[in-house]
């Protein structure tokens, strides 16, 4: 049997704990092509607006607790679009799509982010 086991506690969070936590598990899991991240966002917290046009990474965001908004192209107020994810909902995001995660709710949200480069 060949497998690798990892937990968020095995790696350092790359996010200020006041905003939640973000744990990249790719190295801990020793994956070649697949990135796995656990993200916790406190109420009012948001991730960095970004895309993956340079590295071609397609991503899937799965909300496992709470509610989180995914703003595309700046969100609805800036001419883009916002998709709200509740617990057990997911969204796939293409590499060239600009996105930003935000917790506009009153409770902490937790997500699993999965990404891989599409050729």
C-alpha positions as CSV (number, residue, x, y, z in Angstrom):
1,X,0.0,0.0,0.0
2,X,1.3,3.4,-0.9
3,X,-0.1,6.5,0.7
4,X,0.9,9.7,2.5
5,X,-0.9,11.1,5.6
6,X,-0.8,14.8,6.6
7,X,-2.7,17.2,8.8
8,X,-2.9,21.0,9.0
9,X,-1.0,20.8,12.3
10,X,2.0,19.3,10.3
11,X,2.6,22.7,8.5
12,X,2.7,26.4,9.4
13,X,-0.3,28.6,8.5
14,X,0.6,31.2,5.9
15,X,-2.2,33.5,7.2
16,X,-2.4,35.9,10.1
17,X,-4.3,34.0,12.8
18,X,-6.6,37.0,13.3
19,X,-8.1,36.3,9.9
20,X,-8.1,32.5,10.2
21,X,-5.6,30.1,8.8
22,X,-4.3,28.7,5.6
23,X,-2.3,25.4,5.4
24,X,-0.7,24.2,2.2
25,X,-0.5,20.4,2.3
26,X,1.1,19.7,-1.1
27,X,4.6,19.2,0.3
28,X,3.4,17.4,3.4
29,X,1.5,15.0,1.2
30,X,4.3,14.8,-1.4
31,X,2.0,15.3,-4.3
32,X,3.4,15.8,-7.8
33,X,0.5,17.5,-9.6
34,X,-2.2,18.2,-7.0
35,X,-2.3,21.0,-4.5
36,X,-4.5,20.7,-1.4
37,X,-5.1,23.6,1.0
38,X,-7.2,24.0,4.1
39,X,-8.5,27.5,4.6
40,X,-10.3,29.0,7.6
41,X,-11.7,32.5,7.3
42,X,-12.9,34.4,10.3
43,X,-15.9,36.7,9.9
44,X,-14.9,39.8,7.8
45,X,-11.7,38.1,6.5
46,X,-10.9,37.7,2.9
47,X,-8.2,36.1,0.8
48,X,-6.0,37.7,-1.8
49,X,-7.6,38.6,-5.2
50,X,-5.7,36.5,-7.8
51,X,-5.7,34.3,-10.8
52,X,-3.5,31.4,-12.0
53,X,-3.1,32.5,-15.6
54,X,0.7,32.2,-15.3
55,X,0.8,28.6,-13.9
56,X,-2.4,27.2,-15.5
57,X,-3.8,26.0,-12.2
58,X,-7.5,25.1,-12.2
59,X,-9.1,25.0,-8.7
60,X,-12.1,23.6,-6.8
61,X,-13.2,25.2,-3.6
62,X,-15.3,23.0,-1.3
63,X,-17.0,24.7,1.7
64,X,-17.0,22.3,4.7
65,X,-18.3,24.7,7.3
66,X,-20.1,28.1,7.2
67,X,-20.7,30.3,4.2
68,X,-18.1,32.0,2.0
69,X,-18.4,34.3,-1.0
70,X,-16.3,33.9,-4.1
71,X,-16.0,37.2,-6.0
72,X,-15.2,36.8,-9.6
73,X,-13.8,39.9,-11.5
74,X,-14.2,42.1,-8.4
75,X,-17.7,40.8,-7.4
76,X,-21.2,42.0,-8.1
77,X,-20.5,45.6,-7.0
78,X,-17.6,46.0,-9.5
79,X,-19.3,44.5,-12.6
80,X,-18.2,40.9,-11.8
81,X,-20.2,38.2,-10.1
82,X,-20.3,36.7,-6.6
83,X,-21.1,33.0,-5.9
84,X,-22.0,32.1,-2.3
85,X,-20.9,28.7,-1.1
86,X,-22.7,27.1,1.9
87,X,-21.6,23.9,3.7
88,X,-21.1,21.0,1.3
89,X,-21.2,23.2,-1.9
90,X,-18.3,23.5,-4.3
91,X,-17.2,25.7,-7.3
92,X,-14.6,25.0,-10.0
93,X,-12.5,28.0,-11.1
94,X,-10.6,28.1,-14.3
95,X,-6.9,29.3,-14.2
96,X,-7.5,32.6,-15.9
97,X,-10.5,33.7,-13.8
98,X,-9.8,36.4,-11.2
99,X,-11.2,35.4,-7.9
100,X,-11.2,36.4,-4.2
101,X,-12.7,34.5,-1.2
102,X,-14.5,36.6,1.4
103,X,-16.4,35.7,4.6
104,X,-19.1,38.2,4.9
105,X,-21.0,36.2,7.5
106,X,-21.0,36.1,11.3
107,X,-19.4,32.7,11.7
108,X,-16.0,31.3,10.8
109,X,-15.9,29.4,7.4
110,X,-13.7,26.5,6.5
111,X,-12.9,25.3,3.0
112,X,-10.8,22.7,1.3
113,X,-9.1,24.1,-1.9
114,X,-7.8,21.6,-4.5
115,X,-5.8,22.7,-7.6
116,X,-3.9,21.2,-10.4
117,X,-2.3,22.6,-13.6
118,X,-4.4,22.0,-16.7
119,X,-2.4,21.4,-19.9
